[in-house]
């Protein structure tokens, strides 16, 4: 779900705005994002104190496949 939200985001997205959009705590989102970064699905682009989230090519492919699977199941 987070990957799909990141893929569909317009403009820059931060962990805090992602947490709000999926109704989850900030600390939980950060923990999941760190695991996603370790797996090569996202990258963090640091701008001052803020970290902008970006999907990698691998993350984009996974998000696309998740979205297709979700559509098939609905």
Residue pairs with C-beta under 8 A, 6 or more apart in sequence:
1 22
2 18
2 22
2 29
2 32
2 33
2 36
3 36
3 41
3 42
3 55
3 59
3 62
3 63
3 66
4 63
4 66
4 67
4 70
5 13
5 18
5 21
5 22
6 13
6 18
6 42
6 53
6 54
6 55
6 59
6 63
7 55
7 59
7 60
7 63
7 64
7 67
9 18
12 52
13 52
13 53
14 50
14 51
14 52
14 53
15 26
15 29
15 30
15 33
15 51
15 53
16 26
18 29
18 33
18 53
19 25
19 26
19 28
19 29
22 29
33 42
33 44
33 53
36 42
36 59
37 43
37 44
40 56
40 58
40 59
41 55
41 56
41 58
41 59
41 62
42 53
42 54
42 55
42 56
42 59
43 53
43 54
43 56
44 51
44 52
44 53
44 54
45 51
45 52
45 53
45 54
46 52
55 63
